[in-house]
Amino acid sequence: MSLFSRCAVCDRMLLPGAEEQRSVCEDCARKAGAIAMPPPRRRATPCTKCNHTKLVRVIPRELVDDFAGPMFAAYRFLRWQDHAARPIDPRAGYGVLEAYICKQCGFVEWYCQAPEAIPIGPEYMTEDIDLDAGPPYR
């Protein structure tokens, strides 16, 4: 048995230290848009639809041209410079999304990392909804 582990993608030897904690090397992780899994947002409970106890937790990824990275709830707004729009950078977002998928019925629950950090405004395509602030939300 080897003291070092190997990258699951390219089969290169993983460096001791932080890289050992993952199954892929830094280069493959960057190319594939893989990030370290953040702590889960969902409590460890059965599926809310069928009560099955086996779920898959996934961080969905954006795949844009030569970039792959985690999917965000909101992205930085377009900035106008010399009357030309700059494209939104898929790496510059707020609220990494995660999903839980039931292995029996396929129900998907979405959660968001750091929802309090998501900026609010039309440029972000976000709005605050406070159900305690007025008439019932419909």
N, C-alpha and C positions, 0 to 999 in steps of 0.2 A: 504494500500500500504506500502510495506516494505522500510525502510530507506536504507537497503543494497540490492545489487543485487546478483544473484547466477550465478555460472559457467554454461555455456551452455552445457558443456560436462559431468561433474560429479555432478552438482547440489550443490556443496559446496558454502557456503557464500563467496563472494569476500571481501577481506580486503579493508578498506578505503584507498584512496590514488591512487597511480599509477595503481593498479590492477583494480580499479573501471572504468578506462578508456577503459578497454577491456571487452569482454564478456566471457573470460575464465580465470581460475586461473593460477598462475605461473607454477604449476606442470603439468597441462594439456597442457599449451602452450609449455613447454619444450618437453614433450613427442610427441606432434603433430607437432613440428617444426614451430609453429606459432610465427611470429615476429610482432612488431608494424609496421603498414603500413607506409613506407616512403612517402615523398611528391611525387605526381605523376610526371612522366617525360613527359607525353603526354599532349598537350594542349587540352582543352575541346572543341573539334570539332566533328562533325558527322563522321560516318564511311567513310573512304576514298574510299570504293568500292560501297556502295549502298546509302550513305547519311542518313542512319538511325541514330536516336539520342539516342538510348539506347544501352549502352555497359556494359560489366562486366570487372572490373579491377581485376587481380589476380597476386599473387606472387607464381609461381610454386614452388613445394618443391621436394627435393631429398629424396628418401626413401631408406636407405641403412642399412641392418641388423636391429639394434635397434636404428638407428638414423633417425630423420626426421628434415629437415631444409630447408632454402631457396635455390633455385637453383642459381648458380653463372655462370658468363660468362667464368671464368678461375679459375683454382685451383693451389695451390702451387705445384711445381714440385717434383718428386720423389727424395729423397736423398739416396745415397748409403752409407751403413754403414756395414762394415765387409762383403762386397760383397753380401749383401742382400738388396733388395729393400723394402723400407717402403711404405705401401699403402698411397695413397692420402687421406688426411683428408677432408671429405665432409663439415666440418665446417669452413675450412680455404680457403676461396675463395675471388675473386675480382669481383666486379660488380654484385650485386643482380639483377636478371632478373625479369621483370614484363611484363605482357601481357594484351592487351585489346582485348576483343572478342565482335564482333557485335552480338546483340541478334536477328537480323533479318537474315543476310546472313551467319553468322558464321566466317567471316574474322577475322584473328588474326594478331595483330601488336605487335611486341616485342620491348621493350625498356630496357635500362640498367642503373642502378643507378651508379653514380661515374665512368663513362667510362675512365676518365683521370687517374684513379688510377690503371687501369689494366696494369700489367707489360707486356713487349713485349719480345718475344724470343721463340725459338723452344721448350724449356722446359715447356713453358706455353701453347704451341700450339696456339700462337698469332703472328700476324705481323701487322705492320703499313702499311696503304695504303694511299698515298697522291696524290690525283688526280691533284693537281696543280704542282707537282714536276717534271713532265716529259711528255712522250708521253701519249696519251689517254689510260685510263684503259679499257681493253676489257674483 
